[in-house]
Amino acid sequence: MEKRAKQSDTGIEKLNSKDATVIDAHNISKTYNPGGIPIRAIKNIHLHLSKGEFVALVGPSGSGKTTLLNMIGGLDQPDSGSILINNTDITRLSQAKLVKFRLHHIGFVFQSYNLIPVLTAQENAEFIMLLQKIKKFKRNERIDMLFQAVGLSDKKNVRPSQLSGGQQQRVAVLRALASKPQFVLADEPTANLDSEAAFNLLDIMLKLNKEEGMTYIFSTHDQRVIDRVKRVIKLVDGEVVSDKITDIL
Amino acid sequence: MWIFTLAWKNIWRNKSRTIIVLSAIAFASIISLPASSLKEGIFQNLISNIVGSYSGHIQIHQKGYWQEQTLENGFVSDANLTFKIRQIPEVEHIANRLESFALISSGEITKGAIVLGVDSIEKFQFTRVCDKLIRGIFMDSGQGLLLSEGLSNKMKKNVNDTVVLIGQGYRGSIAADRFIVSGIIRLPSPKLNSGLLVMPLTEAQHFFLADSIVTTTSLLLKKSSDLNQTAHKIRALMNKDHEVMTWEEIMPDIKQHIQTDSINMRIVQLILYMLVGFGIFSTIVIMMSERRAEHGMLLALGMSKLRLQLLLITESLYTVMLGSLLGLLLGAPLVFYLHKFPLRISGAAADAYAKFGFEPIFPTSTDFSIFLYQSLMVFIIGTMVSLYPLSVVHRMKAIFAMKK
């Protein structure tokens, strides 16, 4: 509670109206035991994110960014604490329900794009909607709009191997966004991109963040990302050491 | 539906590897299909040699005849019963015979011979004695008989020559008479070809002084596979005074020979399939390892394990079915060719077959069940090797799998 109050001091309460709460992580901890030596990756973290936020989790390697991101994304379970996403405590969900929850509420963007090589850009982008059994005409409508928004309309029928790294990552972003999830988790999305591609990608994400009010959470130590986000949460040794609203607001 | 499309695309991810796996499966099918078909064809030929030329699929005797094959154990054929048996749909032909033994003599040569009295059904539709004539004619009445080719050679007798038969008639009487050789027949079974003589049933009954007596009612079926069920139906019609025997009971040594050879062939096929199975398995292990991160990513995105497992099973099944289809397409022409132009063996092997009374040819069988069996075996292999990816996915944790 103390930490939460501290976060409120930074002015975040402005964004945290009760209706708009997307993620509410409460007192979560995680300890790993590689080789029998316990390592506390996350220590009693409280995190509150609202709809439309554009947040970066920053910190040195081993600070717990990816672990925290994985737990918010339901890929890993905390040892203690709760993670409420739209008032659903995902730490209490069974594995099968968690998979369904991820499918319908969370978008993922990975560092190495992770597109399916045998599918075209369009097929990759609509993959989540396909899993959600959304009808073809609705998928096409959404995909056309998104490809136009990111300037890849002419690349829809191209396979990932024929796209540049930046273009592949844009398709990966479209895949995450296409089904309109509650929020998008992006783990080092710009790590493999040159500056131009990274800026392009961030511009697109910001544009979609504004237009669709989508919440983004990045795990990054790329300054190019940090400079463009609206809120920066810094982790060190598994603890939140700062949580700031940036000038971009 | 999209799972099937994606699985199809996935199997062509690494074209060279897929082609190698398909070739391995196709090769196994190309070897296994003609081998199975040849095995079945040889056995069917053996059965038709014996069954079609002499014993029939099923025989009805007076009880005790099989233990003591004498005329005293013959019976009077019941027309009403014969009519009922004829109504059984699986039965193709039914014929009455009188079979006994006699000495055939001419000049200084005397030989033992099986005497077979056949009715008009048998003559034209059953064992088709007339089709086996190589010289002369079959006389419906009068004292004419047919000699098997081997016996005619032993007796040094030809068409229109005279022979004398001496034997024991019905109820201890002496049977002796003179006959004219009206024709020579060639039988596929070397054993029968060397010691059989055939005459009309009525003539045989007259010779043995056994009017209306037959020793065997022999049945030919439309399909050999209906043997046991038809025997069961006939047994239900018979009273306790008769015995109904299938050719398998009449010739257990041949049945045993077929069973032993079948087992040997199954073992060879099993080894072949295991080699192919391991080939596919090793490919799947490599594929699973290469695509581990991708599978982890799919789980992370929200694809259920069940869907991922279905995708991987479909990929495996596509591969094995495609390989199998390729094998069938390449192997089938050989099967049909060898069915039309059977292999003919010679030398010691041919002699060995002759000793058993079989025609020394190796035809293939084009029975649909052989093709079905091949496909089924490949399907089972595909399903079994698919258990590995199923197990890997079942244990997979997205977060660990995604780490490259």
Interface residues (C-beta under 8 A of the other chain):
Chain A: N70 G73 L75 D76 A96 V99 K100 R102 L103 H104 I106 F108 F110 S112 N114 I116 P117 V118 L119 F127 I128 L130 L131 R175
Chain B: W2 L6 K9 N10 W12 R13 A293 E294 M297 L299 A300 L301 G302 M303 S304 K305 R307 A398 I399 M402 K404
